C-alpha cells in the first residue's frame, strides 16, 4: 500500500501541469508530485476562482476537488496507472459472478469531529449521495443493495457485473461524507458543505471567499499525522497576479490550468522551480462529429478528416509544444484508453490521401 500521507501532492496535480517552488519561504517546499516534504510549515497553492462550496461528493468543480481531496476519502483510491489501492476499505472480496462486493473497513478511522467512521456511513453514501454526483450515476444505477453486515463490514450487491466499481468508489469519484451530519437533510444545501467534515489527512479550518481556503493537519488521522501543518489555497483570479505571487515566493504551487503554455519554458529555466507533468486528468481537445447527419454519417469521411489534420502542428503552434497528440479517442491516463490503438499510424497526416478518401466517398472537398 502506498501511504496516503505521501500521495496527496500527486492528487493535487490533477491538472496536466504543475509548477512548484522548491525551498519557498512559505514553507511548503518539496515536490508536489508526491515527494518528501519538510516537517511542519505551510504549503500554499494558487487557485483562480472561489469554490461554490467544499463538498466534493456532489461536485466535479476543480476548485472543490482540490481542497476536497485533502479532507475526504473514498473506499479506494487509484494511482496514475488506474491501479486500485485500499483507503477507507482496507480489503474486499468479490463474488465469483462479480455482483457482490464485501468491503472490510478501517476500524481506526474517525471523522474530523471525532465521530467514528462506520459501515452506516458507507451505506448512506451509496444509497443517498452517490446518485447526486455526476460521476456516480452510472455506478449508482447498478446498485441493487448496500447493507451493513456489522459496524466495519459492508456488503454491496449489483444488478449486474460492473468492472469499474472499485474505481467508481475511489476518493476522486465517490468521496464519502458523514451520515451523522447529512442524513435527513438536503445534501445539496446542507450548511456543512461550507464547513466540511471528512476523514482525510487535513481538516477544514477556514474559508474566506475571494481570499483563501485553509486546511490544517488532522492530528487523529488513521494513517498518522502528515508532515505539513497547513495547506492554503490562495484565491487569485488575475493571471498576472498569480504568476507574481509565485515568482515572489508568496506561493508554492501553480496548477497548469493557470499557466500559459508560452511561459512553461521560462519556468523550466527558473532556478528553484519544478515543472511537473501528469496524466491523472488530462485536458482533452478534439473534434466531435454529429454522426447522424450526412456526410459525417459516413465513417470514411470522418477518417479523411482525421488524416487531414496536422496534430503535431497544432501542438507546436497552439500549445507551444506543451501537449501530446492523443493516439486514441481516450488518451492514455483515463479509463477506456487502449495502447493498441495508434492514430499516428492509422491516421497519419497526409492531405493527398485525405483528398482521395473524400473523392472515394463522393464527398466534395
Buried (B, 14 or more C-beta within 10 A) or exposed (E): EEEBBBBBBBBBBBBBBBBBBBBBEBBBBBBBBBBEBEEEBBBBBBBBEBBEBBBBBBBEBBBBBBBBBBBBBBBBBBBBEBEBBBBBBBEBEBEEEEBBBBBBBBEEBBBBEEBBBBBBBBBBBBBBBBEBBEEBEEBBEBBEEBBBEEEBBBBBBBEEEBEBBBBBBBBBBBBBBBBBBBEEEEBEEBEBBBEBBBBBBBBBBEBEEEBBBBBBBBEBBBBEEBBBBBBBBBBBEEEEBBBEBBBEBBBBBBBBBBBEBEBBEEBEEBEEBBBBBBBBBBEEEEEEEEEEEEBBEBEBBBBBBBBBBEBEEEBEEEBBEBBBBBBBEBBBBEEEBEEEEEBEEEBEBBEEBBBEBBEEBEBEE
